[in-house]
Amino acid sequence: MGVRRPRAAACAVLAVLLTASGCGNGSEPDGSRTGGSGASRPESASPRWEFEHIADFSGGFTDVAALGEDDIWAVGTENNGASNAHLLHYDGERWKREPLPEALGDTDYPPVLEEIGDDTLWLRPQKYATGDGVTPWVRWDGVRWSAVPNPPPGNVGDLEAAGPRDIWALTGERTAVHFDGSRWTTTRLPHRTVDLAVAGPDDVWAVGSRSTGPGTEQVHGEPYDQPASSHWDGTSWQQVETPQSRFDEPLPPEPGAGLLKVFALADGEVRAYGNNTFNHGEVEDEPQEEFIRLRRADDRWVEQEEAPGGCALRVPVAQDDEGLFLDGNWFLHDDGRCLKIKRHRLPVSTGARKGSGQTLWLEEIHRVPGTDTWLGAGKVQVTQSGDPFGAPVLVRLKRAA
């Protein structure tokens, strides 16, 4: 294709935003429900995900979004098969399984829920099953699903919505599109891009890597990729000077650095995360991979202060009034405290034995609008002799006021 994609090793650290949380020795659920609404009794000692819904099929939930306490949607897949993808809807009283809207068409992967403003959800494919240019998306307005007029063409990666009239999406390694409420406009990015963040009106950030320019001198015939970032100021994308990363000599095989995640805080501060990595297993005395943590200060990128404890090498996935949710089910308070978000074990009625290993994987978390409640979608992977399985779960976390 003529464009080098980010190395798999470089993406591995940040590829899953909400990674595993092992809880093999936790307590059994105390009154948690295996279906229906409501969570189990909260415990005050530490933050804890409560089971909101445990589905009766093997697979997982890949997404969750909410317009309100009585209008919550989730995407479920059986045995990780997109052809078995379906929706789950909560109307304030019960969870009900529903098929995907027919107008969505066929997709190769489970569809994605996007919160667009206060009263609209979009449901879009990750990738299309055919290459005929048909790009059906659907929207939920609180009453019904209907087609989204003129969705962007092709496959869309990261999508960030500041509102129904200010939406950005990646449509290629070096192209992004913007929706102003009536039409999509295509823009060209100055470097390979993997993630976007909207910090405010006409204040959008894109991060990725570059294979030309300072620091990319070739190593064994391949360029040493360097972190790259750019900014949209309402008129154009401008590449921003970004700190370089480079291992000491002798260089390990196939080295490369890049940014993989950009996150805008509620106060407008922008942070970026990535790593400097290489092809492992080819030489002895390998160097340590370098975790890149940057923030914007005084119109330049500077290194972030390292977070304490288990939060040190974690990436933000959401923010509430008290701090940041980090990948791996950690929470970093604004006052510097780092806490692990715990959970209950599955009840034995699910088929999980008391001595089984259980790991919580969350794909998405979202706040229920107008509340202090957060919902997570994913699965509990149960490891046990002769009968391992994945239990699809939706979990709920009530943040203290």
Secondary structure in CASP SS format (residue, H / E / C, confidence):
PFRMAT SS
TARGET T0000
AUTHOR 0000-0000-0000
METHOD secondary structure of the structure
MODEL  1
M C 1.00
G C 1.00
V C 1.00
R C 1.00
R C 1.00
P C 1.00
R C 1.00
A H 1.00
A H 1.00
A H 1.00
C H 1.00
A H 1.00
V C 1.00
L C 1.00
A C 1.00
V C 1.00
L C 1.00
L C 1.00
T C 1.00
A C 1.00
S E 1.00
G E 1.00
C C 1.00
G C 1.00
N C 1.00
G C 1.00
S C 1.00
E C 1.00
P C 1.00
D C 1.00
G C 1.00
S C 1.00
R C 1.00
T C 1.00
G C 1.00
G C 1.00
S C 1.00
G C 1.00
A C 1.00
S C 1.00
R C 1.00
P C 1.00
E C 1.00
S C 1.00
A C 1.00
S C 1.00
P C 1.00
R E 1.00
W E 1.00
E E 1.00
F E 1.00
E E 1.00
H E 1.00
I E 1.00
A C 1.00
D C 1.00
F C 1.00
S C 1.00
G E 1.00
G E 1.00
F E 1.00
T E 1.00
D E 1.00
V E 1.00
A E 1.00
A E 1.00
L E 1.00
G E 1.00
E C 1.00
D C 1.00
D E 1.00
I E 1.00
W E 1.00
A E 1.00
V E 1.00
G E 1.00
T E 1.00
E E 1.00
N C 1.00
N C 1.00
G E 1.00
A E 1.00
S E 1.00
N E 1.00
A E 1.00
H E 1.00
L E 1.00
L E 1.00
H E 1.00
Y E 1.00
D C 1.00
G C 1.00
E C 1.00
R C 1.00
W E 1.00
K E 1.00
R E 1.00
E E 1.00
P C 1.00
L C 1.00
P C 1.00
E H 1.00
A H 1.00
L H 1.00
G C 1.00
D C 1.00
T E 1.00
D C 1.00
Y C 1.00
P C 1.00
P C 1.00
V E 1.00
L E 1.00
E E 1.00
E E 1.00
I C 1.00
G C 1.00
D C 1.00
D C 1.00
T C 1.00
L E 1.00
W E 1.00
L E 1.00
R E 1.00
P C 1.00
Q C 1.00
K C 1.00
Y E 1.00
A C 1.00
T C 1.00
G C 1.00
D C 1.00
G C 1.00
V C 1.00
T C 1.00
P C 1.00
W C 1.00
V E 1.00
R E 1.00
W E 1.00
D C 1.00
G C 1.00
V C 1.00
R C 1.00
W E 1.00
S E 1.00
A E 1.00
V C 1.00
P C 1.00
N C 1.00
P C 1.00
P C 1.00
P C 1.00
G C 1.00
N C 1.00
V C 1.00
G C 1.00
D C 1.00
L E 1.00
E E 1.00
A E 1.00
A E 1.00
G E 1.00
P C 1.00
R C 1.00
D E 1.00
I E 1.00
W E 1.00
A E 1.00
L E 1.00
T E 1.00
G E 1.00
E C 1.00
R C 1.00
T E 1.00
A E 1.00
V E 1.00
H E 1.00
F E 1.00
D C 1.00
G C 1.00
S C 1.00
R C 1.00
W E 1.00
T E 1.00
T E 1.00
T E 1.00
R E 1.00
L C 1.00
P C 1.00
H C 1.00
R E 1.00
T E 1.00
V E 1.00
D E 1.00
L E 1.00
A E 1.00
V E 1.00
A E 1.00
G E 1.00
P C 1.00
D C 1.00
D E 1.00
V E 1.00
W E 1.00
A E 1.00
V E 1.00
G E 1.00
S E 1.00
R E 1.00
S C 1.00
T C 1.00
G C 1.00
P C 1.00
G C 1.00
T C 1.00
E C 1.00
Q E 1.00
V E 1.00
H C 1.00
G C 1.00
E E 1.00
P E 1.00
Y C 1.00
D E 1.00
Q E 1.00
P E 1.00
A E 1.00
S E 1.00
S E 1.00
H E 1.00
W E 1.00
D C 1.00
G C 1.00
T C 1.00
S C 1.00
W E 1.00
Q E 1.00
Q E 1.00
V E 1.00
E C 1.00
T C 1.00
P C 1.00
Q C 1.00
S C 1.00
R C 1.00
F C 1.00
D C 1.00
E C 1.00
P C 1.00
L C 1.00
P C 1.00
P C 1.00
E C 1.00
P C 1.00
G E 1.00
A E 1.00
G E 1.00
L E 1.00
L E 1.00
K E 1.00
V E 1.00
F E 1.00
A E 1.00
L C 1.00
A C 1.00
D C 1.00
G C 1.00
E C 1.00
V E 1.00
R E 1.00
A E 1.00
Y E 1.00
G E 1.00
N E 1.00
N E 1.00
T E 1.00
F C 1.00
N C 1.00
H C 1.00
G C 1.00
E C 1.00
V C 1.00
E C 1.00
D C 1.00
E C 1.00
P C 1.00
Q C 1.00
E C 1.00
E E 1.00
F E 1.00
I E 1.00
R E 1.00
L E 1.00
R E 1.00
R E 1.00
A E 1.00
D C 1.00
D C 1.00
R E 1.00
W E 1.00
V E 1.00
E E 1.00
Q C 1.00
E C 1.00
E C 1.00
A C 1.00
P C 1.00
G H 1.00
G H 1.00
C H 1.00
A C 1.00
L C 1.00
R C 1.00
V C 1.00
P E 1.00
V E 1.00
A E 1.00
Q E 1.00
D C 1.00
D C 1.00
E C 1.00
G E 1.00
L E 1.00
F E 1.00
L E 1.00
D C 1.00
G C 1.00
N C 1.00
W E 1.00
F E 1.00
L E 1.00
H E 1.00
D C 1.00
D C 1.00
G C 1.00
R C 1.00
C E 1.00
L E 1.00
K E 1.00
I C 1.00
K E 1.00
R E 1.00
H C 1.00
R C 1.00
L C 1.00
P C 1.00
V H 1.00
S H 1.00
T H 1.00
G C 1.00
A C 1.00
R C 1.00
K C 1.00
G C 1.00
S C 1.00
G E 1.00
Q E 1.00
T E 1.00
L E 1.00
W E 1.00
L E 1.00
E E 1.00
E E 1.00
I E 1.00
H E 1.00
R E 1.00
V C 1.00
P C 1.00
G C 1.00
T C 1.00
D C 1.00
T E 1.00
W E 1.00
L E 1.00
G E 1.00
A E 1.00
G E 1.00
K E 1.00
V E 1.00
Q E 1.00
V E 1.00
T E 1.00
Q C 1.00
S C 1.00
G C 1.00
D C 1.00
P C 1.00
F E 1.00
G E 1.00
A E 1.00
P E 1.00
V E 1.00
L E 1.00
V E 1.00
R E 1.00
L E 1.00
K E 1.00
R C 1.00
A C 1.00
A C 1.00
END
